[in-house]
C-alpha cells in the first residue's frame, strides 16, 4: 500500500542501501568503497557524469607526507602544518586521520591507474605551497581529469548505478534518522523518491553565493542546506577561502582560477610599481605563503592604490624559461591565452582573489558520521578539517581520505539497520515545493535574485568584513527570504532540461548558506585565517579559540560557540 501511495506522488521510486549525493572524487570513492562492502549503492550527479563538479576542474596537487620531496617530512609534520595553517581551530581528530591515511590512499590511487609525476630517480615530484615541506604530489596541470577518469572507470567497471543529471532537492527522515531523499530528474522533469538507509553528502562547496568564484555552476551549497534542514550541525561557516589568483582581466572572465602551480614554478606577484610586494607580508615564503596571507596582501595592495587598471595585481612568469612553462603548464598557458589573449610566458596577467573553498561545513566525526543517524559527509562538505585556512594540496587529500572513509562507514551503518518507511505526504510536500516554481504568477526570475545575492555577499561578506557590512548583507538576505523567495518562479511549459527551474530550486539553498556564512562571521569577533574583520583586526586566542556552530532550532538558525579540542597541538600563547 505504501509503495502505491509513493508512486502516486513520485514518478519513480528507487530503493538503495547507500545513496551518494555528488559525483566528484569524494562521492565516487564513497560509492566505490560502499560497493566493496557488498551493499547496494546509487550515485546521483546534478550535472553530467564524468564532466561536472569541482574535481574535474582541479589543477592542483595532493598533499602527502611521503618524504620524496623532503626526507625530513612525515605525517606528524603534515599534521602540524595543517593545524598551524588552520590557525588552530581545526578538528585535530580529523587532521590526524587526514595526515596519517594520506600515504596509504596515494598507493591506492596509483593502483587505480593514477600515476603521479616522478623525478628521474623514480621518486615522486613534490612542491611546497604554504607548508613547511615539499609534499604536494602533482599530475601536471590537468590533475582533476586524471582523478576523474580513473574513478569513473572504476565505478563503471563495478556497474554501480549512476543517476546522471538528477538533483537531490531534500533529504527525508523518520524519527530523526535518514529514510530517503527526493530528487528531480533534470532530463525528464520528473520526481524521483529514493528509499535508502544511508546518505553520503559530497556536493562540494558553495562558491556560487559569491559574484566571483572559481567554483563550477553546480556548487550552490545544496548539501549544506539539506543537512541543515534535517537537523545536522555545521561548524565554522564563516571560514571561506579566497584563492589569491583568480583572473581580474578580462572582466567577463573575472574569478576564473589561475592555478597555484604558476607561482610554484617561480612566477612573481607584482604591484603597479613593479614591486614584489609579498616581501612586506611574508618575506620568507613570498609568493608561496599561505593562501589567506597572499589573498589579504593582494587586497591590501589594491585598496591602497597599488593595483592594476583592472583592479588586481600582476602575476608575472615572463622570466621563467619558456620550455619550463610549456613542460609544466602547457595546458594552463593555452587556457589563459584563450581566455585573456595574453601569453603567460611573455607578459604578466592581471589577478585578484576569487571565492574558492569552504573550510566550514557539516560537522562530522572521524568516521564521517553526523548528528543525524544515517547521514554521512565527505570532501568539502565536511567542516573542521582545515580550520581557518586550507593549505594548497590538502583539498584533494581531503576528498580521497574522507570519501574512502565515508563509503565504508555508510555501508556499515546500512548493514546494521532496516529500511524505514517513507511518508508519502513528505514526498508530496517536496513535490509541491519544487513544482510550485513552475508557472508562478507575477514571478521573480531566479537569475535576478541570484545575482543580487552574489553581489551582496561579495561586497559585504567577502575578503574583508565589518559589522556594518555584514548587517547590511543579513538585512538583504532576510528581506529576500520573506519577500522574494515566495515569488521566485519560472514560466510553465516543457519540464525537460529546465535549467531556470533548477536555478530557482538552488536559490533557496544559496540563501540558506549565505545566511550561515553571514551569521557565523558576525558572531566571530576577531580576525583569523580567511576570516578578516576590519573592526576586529587581531586574532584573539583568549576568547575565540572556538568553533562557531550552527543548527536549525525551532525553525530558527541558531549560532553558538564551542571550545576547540587541542588534543595534540596548542598555540604558543595558550
C-alpha positions in Angstrom: 0.0 0.0 0.0 2.8 2.4 0.9 4.6 1.8 -2.5 1.4 2.5 -4.4 1.0 5.8 -2.5 4.6 6.7 -3.2 4.0 6.1 -6.9 1.1 8.5 -6.7 3.3 11.4 -5.7 6.6 10.3 -7.4 7.3 9.5 -11.0 9.8 6.8 -9.9 10.7 5.1 -6.7 14.3 3.8 -6.2 15.5 1.7 -3.3 19.2 1.5 -2.4 21.2 0.8 0.7 23.5 3.8 0.3 22.7 6.9 -1.7 25.7 9.1 -2.6 24.9 12.7 -3.5 27.6 14.1 -5.6 29.9 12.6 -8.2 33.2 14.3 -7.7 36.2 12.4 -6.3 34.8 12.2 -2.7 31.4 10.9 -3.9 32.8 8.4 -6.4 35.2 7.0 -3.8 32.4 6.8 -1.3 30.4 4.8 -3.8 33.3 2.5 -4.6 34.2 1.7 -1.0 30.5 1.2 -0.1 30.3 -1.2 -3.0 33.3 -3.1 -1.6 31.2 -3.7 1.5 28.6 -5.6 -0.6 25.7 -3.1 -0.2 23.6 -1.7 -3.0 24.8 1.8 -4.0 23.4 4.6 -6.1 25.3 7.8 -7.0 23.4 11.0 -8.0 25.2 13.6 -10.1 23.4 17.0 -10.5 25.5 17.6 -13.7 26.8 15.4 -16.4 28.5 12.3 -15.0 32.3 12.4 -15.6 32.2 16.1 -16.7 30.7 18.1 -13.9 31.6 19.2 -10.4 34.8 20.7 -8.9 37.2 17.8 -9.0 37.3 17.6 -12.8 38.3 21.3 -12.8 41.1 20.9 -10.3 44.6 21.9 -11.5 46.3 21.4 -8.1 48.1 18.5 -6.4 47.7 16.4 -3.3 49.5 16.8 0.0 51.1 13.5 1.0 53.9 13.4 3.6 55.8 10.6 1.8 59.2 12.3 2.1 60.3 12.2 -1.5 60.4 16.0 -1.9 62.0 16.4 1.6 63.3 13.4 3.6 62.5 15.2 6.9 58.8 15.3 6.1 56.4 12.9 7.7 52.7 12.7 8.8 53.4 14.5 12.1 54.9 17.4 10.3 52.0 17.4 7.8 49.7 17.5 10.9 51.5 20.4 12.4 51.5 22.4 9.1 47.7 21.8 8.6 46.8 22.9 12.2 49.1 25.9 12.2 47.9 26.8 8.7 44.3 26.5 10.0 45.1 28.9 12.9 44.5 26.1 15.4 40.7 25.8 15.0 40.9 22.6 13.0 39.2 19.5 14.5 42.5 17.8 15.3 40.9 14.4 15.2 40.1 14.9 11.5 43.5 16.3 10.8 45.1 13.2 12.4 43.1 10.9 10.1 43.9 13.1 7.1 47.7 13.1 7.5 48.1 9.5 8.7 46.0 7.9 5.9 47.1 10.1 3.0 50.1 8.0 2.2 48.1 4.7 2.1 45.5 6.4 -0.1 48.2 7.6 -2.5 49.2 4.0 -3.1 45.6 3.0 -3.6 45.2 5.7 -6.2 48.2 4.5 -8.2 46.7 1.0 -8.1 43.7 2.5 -9.8 45.8 3.9 -12.5 46.5 7.4 -11.3 50.3 7.9 -11.9 51.8 11.0 -10.3 54.8 12.8 -11.7 58.2 11.5 -10.7 61.8 12.6 -10.6 64.4 11.0 -12.7 65.3 8.5 -9.9 61.7 7.4 -9.7 60.8 9.3 -6.5 57.6 11.4 -6.5 58.0 15.0 -7.6 56.8 17.3 -4.7 56.2 21.0 -4.2 55.7 23.2 -1.1 52.8 25.7 -1.5 52.3 27.2 2.0 53.6 24.3 4.1 56.9 23.8 5.7 58.0 21.0 3.4 57.7 20.0 -0.2 54.9 17.4 -0.1 52.4 18.2 -2.9 52.4 15.4 -5.5 51.2 16.5 -8.9 49.6 15.3 -12.1 50.6 18.1 -14.5 48.0 20.9 -14.9 45.1 18.6 -15.8 45.1 16.9 -12.4 41.4 16.7 -11.9 40.7 14.9 -15.2 43.2 12.2 -14.2 41.4 11.5 -10.9 38.0 11.5 -12.6 39.0 9.2 -15.5 40.3 6.6 -13.1 37.5 6.8 -10.5 34.7 6.9 -13.2 36.3 3.9 -14.8 36.2 2.0 -11.5 32.5 3.0 -10.9 31.5 1.7 -14.4 33.6 -1.5 -14.0 31.5 -2.3 -10.9 28.2 -1.4 -12.5 27.3 0.9 -9.7 24.0 2.7 -10.5 24.6 6.3 -11.5 21.7 8.8 -11.8 23.0 11.4 -14.1 21.6 14.9 -14.1 19.5 14.2 -11.0 19.4 16.9 -8.4 18.6 15.8 -4.9 16.4 18.5 -3.5 15.8 17.3 0.0 16.5 14.6 2.5 13.8 12.6 4.3 13.9 11.4 7.9 11.8 9.1 10.0 12.0 9.6 13.8 15.1 11.8 13.2 17.0 9.2 11.1 17.6 9.2 7.4 15.0 7.3 5.5 15.2 8.7 2.0 15.6 11.6 -0.4 13.7 13.4 -3.2 15.3 14.2 -6.5 14.5 16.0 -9.7 15.4 14.2 -12.9 16.5 17.3 -14.9 16.4 15.4 -18.2 12.8 14.4 -17.9 11.4 16.9 -15.5 10.2 14.1 -13.2 10.3 13.5 -9.5 12.2 10.5 -8.0 11.7 9.3 -4.4 14.8 7.4 -3.1 14.3 5.0 -0.2 17.6 4.5 1.5 19.2 3.5 4.7 22.2 5.9 4.5 23.1 9.1 2.6 26.6 10.4 1.9 26.6 14.1 1.0 29.5 15.0 -1.2 28.2 18.0 -3.1 31.3 20.2 -2.7 31.4 23.9 -1.9 29.1 26.8 -2.3 31.2 29.3 -4.2 28.1 30.4 -6.3 26.9 32.5 -3.4 29.6 34.9 -4.4 29.9 37.1 -7.5 33.3 35.9 -8.4 34.3 32.3 -7.9 36.4 29.5 -9.2 33.6 27.0 -8.5 31.5 25.3 -11.1 27.9 26.4 -11.6 26.7 23.3 -9.6 28.3 24.5 -6.4 25.3 26.2 -4.8 25.6 24.8 -1.3 22.9 22.1 -1.7 24.4 19.6 0.7 25.0 22.1 3.5 21.4 23.4 3.1 19.8 19.9 3.1 21.9 18.8 6.1 20.8 21.9 8.0 17.1 21.3 7.2 17.2 17.8 8.7 19.0 18.9 11.9 22.7 18.5 11.3 25.2 20.9 12.9 27.5 23.0 10.8 30.7 24.5 12.0 33.0 27.4 11.1 30.8 28.6 8.2 32.5 32.0 8.3 35.7 30.4 7.0 35.6 30.9 3.3 38.8 30.8 1.3 39.5 33.2 -1.4 42.2 31.9 -3.7 44.8 34.6 -4.3 44.9 34.3 -8.1 41.7 34.5 -10.0 41.7 36.3 -13.3 41.0 40.1 -13.0 41.1 40.6 -16.7 39.1 40.4 -18.9 36.1 41.5 -16.8 33.8 38.8 -18.2 36.3 36.1 -17.1 36.9 37.6 -13.6 37.2 35.0 -10.9 38.4 32.2 -13.2 41.1 30.3 -11.3 44.8 30.6 -12.2 46.4 27.5 -10.8 48.8 27.9 -7.9 51.3 25.9 -10.0 52.2 29.1 -11.8 53.6 30.5 -8.6 55.0 27.1 -7.7 57.3 27.2 -10.7 58.6 30.7 -9.8 56.1 33.4 -11.0 56.2 36.8 -9.2 53.3 38.8 -7.8 53.9 42.5 -8.7 52.0 45.7 -7.9 51.7 48.7 -10.3 55.2 49.9 -9.2 56.8 46.6 -10.2 57.5 45.6 -6.6 57.4 42.0 -5.4 55.1 43.1 -2.6 54.9 39.8 -0.8 58.2 40.8 0.9 56.1 43.1 3.1 53.7 40.3 4.1 55.7 37.1 4.2 59.4 37.7 3.3 60.3 34.1 3.8 57.7 32.3 1.7 56.9 35.3 -0.6 54.5 34.2 -3.4 54.2 30.7 -1.8 52.8 32.0 1.5 49.5 30.6 2.9 46.6 31.5 0.7 44.9 33.7 3.2 48.1 35.7 3.6 48.5 36.2 -0.2 44.9 37.0 -0.7 44.9 39.6 2.0 48.1 41.1 0.6 46.7 41.4 -2.9 43.5 43.0 -1.4 45.6 45.5 0.6 47.8 46.4 -2.4 44.7 47.2 -4.5 42.9 49.0 -1.7 45.9 51.2 -1.1 46.2 52.2 -4.7 49.0 49.9 -5.9 46.8 47.7 -8.1 46.5 47.5 -11.9 44.0 49.3 -14.0 41.8 46.2 -13.9 41.6 46.1 -10.1 44.2 43.4 -9.5 47.9 42.8 -9.4 50.3 41.3 -11.9 51.2 37.7 -12.0 54.5 37.6 -14.0 56.0 34.4 -15.3 57.9 36.0 -18.2 61.3 35.5 -16.5 60.8 31.7 -16.4 62.3 29.8 -19.4 59.6 29.1 -22.0 60.4 25.4 -22.2 59.8 25.1 -18.4 56.4 26.8 -18.7 55.4 24.6 -21.6 56.5 21.4 -20.0 54.9 22.1 -16.6 51.9 24.3 -17.5 51.3 23.9 -21.2 47.5 23.4 -20.8 47.3 26.4 -18.4 49.3 28.6 -20.8 46.9 27.8 -23.7 43.8 28.2 -21.4 45.0 31.7 -20.3 45.8 32.7 -23.8 42.3 31.7 -24.9 40.6 33.5 -22.0 42.7 36.7 -21.9 44.6 37.0 -25.2 47.8 37.1 -23.1 50.7 34.6 -23.4 51.7 33.8 -19.8 55.3 33.0 -21.0 55.7 36.5 -22.4 53.8 39.1 -20.4 52.1 39.4 -17.0 48.4 38.7 -16.4 46.0 40.5 -14.0 44.9 38.6 -11.0 42.7 39.2 -7.9 41.3 36.8 -5.2 38.3 34.6 -6.1 36.0 32.6 -3.9 37.5 29.1 -3.9 36.8 26.8 -1.0 34.6 26.5 2.1 36.5 25.4 5.2 33.3 25.4 7.1 30.7 22.7 6.6 28.7 19.9 8.1 30.1 18.8 11.5 31.2 15.2 11.4 33.1 12.5 13.4 36.3 10.9 12.0 34.1 8.1 10.6 32.2 10.8 8.6 29.0 10.4 10.5 26.9 13.3 11.7 24.5 14.0 14.5 21.7 12.8 12.1 21.7 8.9 12.1 22.3 7.6 8.6 23.8 10.9 7.3 27.5 11.0 6.4 29.6 13.6 4.7 32.8 13.6 2.7 35.1 16.1 1.0 34.5 19.8 1.0 31.1 19.1 2.6 32.8 18.3 5.8 33.7 21.1 8.2 36.6 21.2 10.6 39.4 19.6 8.7 41.1 22.8 7.6 40.2 25.3 10.4 40.5 28.9 9.3 42.6 28.3 6.2 43.3 25.4 3.8 46.8 24.7 2.6 47.2 24.2 -1.1 47.0 20.5 -1.9 45.0 19.5 1.1 41.7 19.6 -0.7 42.4 16.6 -2.9 43.8 14.8 0.1 40.5 15.5 2.0 38.4 14.2 -0.9 40.3 11.0 -1.1 40.8 10.2 2.6 37.3 11.0 3.7 35.5 9.9 0.6 37.1 6.5 1.3 36.1 6.6 4.9 32.5 7.8 4.3 31.7 4.9 1.9 32.9 2.3 4.4 31.1 4.0 7.3 27.8 4.4 5.4 27.9 0.8 4.3 28.5 -0.5 7.8 25.6 1.6 9.1 23.3 0.4 6.3 24.1 -3.2 7.2 23.1 -2.5 10.8 19.6 -1.1 10.2 16.4 -1.8 8.3 14.7 0.4 5.7 12.4 2.9 7.4 9.0 3.7 5.9 8.8 6.7 3.7 5.9 9.0 4.4 4.2 9.8 1.0 2.9 13.0 2.4 6.5 14.3 2.9 7.3 13.4 -0.7 4.2 15.1 -1.8 5.2 18.2 0.2 8.5 18.3 -1.5 6.9 17.8 -4.9 4.6 20.8 -4.2 7.6 22.9 -3.2 9.7 22.3 -6.3 6.9 22.1 -8.8 5.5 25.3 -7.3 8.2 27.3 -9.0 6.6 26.5 -12.4 4.1 28.9 -13.7 4.0 31.1 -10.7 2.1 34.3 -11.3 4.0 37.6 -11.2 7.2 35.7 -10.6 10.7 36.9 -10.0 13.1 35.1 -12.3 15.8 33.3 -10.3 18.7 34.9 -12.3 17.7 38.3 -10.8 17.8 37.3 -7.2 20.8 35.1 -7.6 22.9 37.9 -9.0 21.7 40.3 -6.3 22.7 37.8 -3.6 26.1 37.2 -5.2 26.8 40.9 -5.3 25.7 41.5 -1.8 27.9 38.7 -0.4 30.9 39.7 -2.5 30.7 43.3 -1.4 29.8 42.8 2.3 30.9 39.3 3.5 33.9 38.8 1.2 37.6 39.0 1.8 37.4 41.9 4.3 34.3 42.2 6.6 32.9 44.6 9.2 29.8 44.5 11.5 28.2 47.2 9.4 28.8 45.5 6.1 27.5 42.1 7.4 24.4 43.7 9.0 23.7 45.1 5.5 24.1 41.7 3.9 21.9 40.0 6.6 19.2 42.6 6.1 19.1 41.8 2.3 19.1 38.0 3.0 16.2 38.3 5.4 14.3 40.5 3.0 14.9 38.1 0.2 13.7 35.1 2.2 10.5 36.9 3.3 9.6 38.9 0.2 11.4 37.4 -2.8 11.7 33.7 -2.2 7.9 33.2 -2.3 7.8 34.9 -5.7 10.7 33.2 -7.3 9.5 31.2 -10.3 9.8 30.4 -14.0 7.3 30.2 -16.9 5.4 26.9 -17.2 6.0 24.8 -20.3 8.2 21.9 -21.0 9.8 20.4 -17.9 12.7 18.8 -19.7 16.2 20.4 -19.2 14.7 23.4 -17.5 17.9 24.9 -16.1 16.0 28.1 -15.0 13.8 25.7 -12.9 16.9 24.2 -11.4 18.2 27.7 -10.6 15.0 28.5 -8.8 15.4 25.4 -6.6 19.0 26.2 -5.9 18.3 29.7 -4.8 16.8 28.7 -1.5 19.9 26.6 -0.8 22.1 29.6 -1.7 20.1 31.9 0.6 20.4 29.4 3.5 24.2 29.1 3.1 24.7 32.8 2.6 22.8 33.4 5.9 25.0 30.8 7.7 28.2 32.5 6.5 27.0 35.9 7.4 25.7 35.0 10.9 28.8 33.0 11.7 31.1 35.8 10.5 29.2 38.4 12.6 29.4 36.0 15.6 33.2 35.7 15.5 34.6 39.0 16.7 38.2 38.6 15.7 40.3 38.1 12.5 41.6 34.6 12.0 42.8 33.0 8.8 40.4 33.6 5.9 38.0 35.5 8.2 39.2 39.1 8.2 37.3 41.9 10.1 38.5 45.5 9.8 36.7 46.2 13.1 38.4 43.3 14.9 41.7 43.1 13.1 43.6 40.9 15.7 43.5 37.2 16.4 42.2 36.6 19.9 43.1 33.2 21.3 41.9 34.1 24.7 38.3 34.4 23.7 37.9 33.0 20.2 39.8 29.7 20.0 36.4 28.2 19.3 34.3 26.6 16.7 31.2 28.5 15.6 28.3 26.1 15.5 25.0 26.5 13.5 21.9 24.4 13.8 18.2 24.8 13.0 16.4 25.0 16.3 12.6 25.5 16.4 12.7 26.7 12.8 15.3 29.4 13.5 19.0 29.5 12.7 20.9 29.4 16.0 24.6 30.2 16.3 26.8 29.4 19.3 30.5 28.6 20.1 32.3 25.6 21.5 35.9 25.4 22.5 38.3 23.7 20.1 39.7 20.5 21.5 43.5 20.9 21.4 44.3 17.2 21.6 47.8 17.2 20.1 48.9 20.8 19.3 48.3 24.1 21.1 49.1 27.7 20.0 52.3 29.0 21.7 50.3 31.5 23.7 47.8 29.0 25.2 
